[in-house]
């Protein structure tokens, strides 16, 4: 709360309570049994915050409590209208009851607390549950929803998808960009059915090659290779971009020294010098420490006297180094640490 003292509010006019404080007043207004049931359905962290606010309540007038209760009732009513007939229906009914200004105010409050609530429910689901929610949806819908989740959860969900659907969903995650209102409406419908939430119009830029790369980095090498191989059949360039993003040049510091030495055998010296032009000092040291003293000195000298270079040339050189790393990893000659979802295979 910014200006008002929560312990001594005596007027409902111009009060400025936050959500936790309003929840505290709501629970105080309820009987003990009902309040206890509400607590059972809250996260422990929320219970702790609300309990702390309840302990601070002093001298709250009845009109302040009534104002909070009225606001809660208006929002529950508006939410019910939204579930019955959508946003437009809810606003129409509320305008008839309260007038346009009050109706818009209530609707905006409801939207603010329900935005992406469906995704919050999905974030708590395990991969099997997640796919059971989504298995009948179009791959584009599945891709948009999975793109909102963590890489770990999305990786698990991809494993549960049928093989014929998996690569298409992965491809759509990699190619997602701005989401059209029509697509948002479909996503809203799906998430509403799952959790009764509503997706706000703030969702605009999700997914992309980097998102898919982060997801595949959480899976085993064998699984990610399978997804990438399937993607290559219909968009080779995109598959290559995702492969490069799955390992960033700066991730060289994660590789064991013996593997760095193996990589250096296949990397063109000119590409290596260009790639190190803007590299972090830790990356440079990792490279220098795995070269002979003479080779390291020559490389340092080359970097010292290298003139201005176009950024795209440096990025291209780094991409070539990453390509070498990925090729050696796929051949089983090196191991890239820091990946999730590893699977132990014994032969």
Secondary structure, DSSP 8 states (H G I E B T S, - for coil): --SS-GGG---STT----HHHHHHHHHHHS-HHHHHHHHHTS-HHHHHHHHHHHHH--S--HHHHHHHHHHHHHHHHHHHHHHHHHHHHHHHHHHHHH-HHHHHHHHHHHHHHHBTHHHHHHHTS-HHHHHHHHTTS-HHHHHHHHHTS-HHHHHHHHHHS-HHHHHHHHHHHHH--B--HHHHHHHHHHHHHHHS-B--TT--B---HHHHHHHHTTS-HHHHHHHHHHHHTT-HHHHHHHHHHTS-GGGGGGS-HHHHHHHHHHS-HHHHHHHTTT--HHHHHHHHTTS-HHHHHHHHHHHHT-----HHHHHHHHHHHHHHHHHHHHTTSS---S-SS------
